[in-house]
Amino acid sequence: MRPSRVTPELRGPLLRSPEIPVRLPWALRATRFLMHRTDTRHLPGVTLELPEEAAPGVRVYRPEERRSQAALLWIHGGGLVIGRAVQDDPLCSATARELGVTVVSAEYRLAPEHPYPAALDDCHAAWTWSRENAVSLGVDPSRVAVGGQSAGGGLAAALAQRPHDEGGTQPLAQWLFSPTLDDRTAARRDLDGVRHYMWNNRADRFGWRSYLAAEPGSSTLPRYAVPARREDLSGLPPAWIGVGDIDLFHDESREYARRLGDAGVGTAFHPVPGAPHGFESWAPGTGVARDHLATARAWLGRALVRGAGRS
């Protein structure tokens, strides 16, 4: 993939955001160490809470001007092998402030030390905690959406499938940024030679192999481990899926959006020309990122309003 395909506005920020070779043990350890030194506390217009009784690492963002009893459960990215909830403080706080809703951000255990189902179980625990503590959070438990970026987007998609099958209250919506949805992408060796910025196919293969404790593309995998492997997508919550058109996950995101739509699920697919993976996080000050986030939040705001009064 030639650098000229990157939209001009993102080329400078891309040069200042080096790719992390997470499949190398030293790089994985170093990245995790640096992320554990990160902590954000000053979030204008939002109160950050770290409830001790919640699942470990849960962060709650309460807007000072709340305009809705709806909420969002957010799940951070990191290829299933790195990342912390704190890294998305800016995105979560801005979403809480702009929509006037409470945002709960989940922490989860990482592979390869903790393979499937550890991460999904932790996200499900945060989902359960959010609903069980809805009164103290000032939230309507029937109006909680799930969302995430990259690996977090894939976990959010998987999380949306579990309550559907369990017969409980489902998420109100799925809000997915460049989601990691299909291990079969990582199994494609022909993609190894394509330069996908920020997260390439070799890194994706390492992430999936670490999470699944099996080779990506294996014929038999556990239920909910890979969202795109689910055959019947009918009855799932409405979805917004946004991804750059030069992102490794563009094609699998488009296919998942198509399948959701074919199954009768209201779905908005929003590709961004010339945008690499996760650009809304590492280039938030650019116009393309601001426009992308504005489109995403407008959709989520409408979805949360449509859920008002839902039983």
Secondary structure, DSSP 4 states (H G I P E B T S, - for coil): --GGGS-HHHHHHHHTS----TTSHHHHHHHHHHHHT------TTEEEE--TTSSTT-EEEEESS---S-EEEEE--STTTS--GGGGHHHHHHHHHHHT-EEEEE----TTTS-TTHHHHHHHHHHHHHHHTHHHHT--TT-EEEEEETHHHHHHHHHHHHHHHHTSPPPS-EEEES----HHHHT-GGGTTS--SSS-HHHHHHHHHHHHTS-TT-S---TTSSGGG-S--TTPPPEEEEEETTSTTHHHHHHHHHHHHHTT--EEEEEETT--TTHHHHSTTSHHHHHHHHHHHHHHHHHHHHTTT--
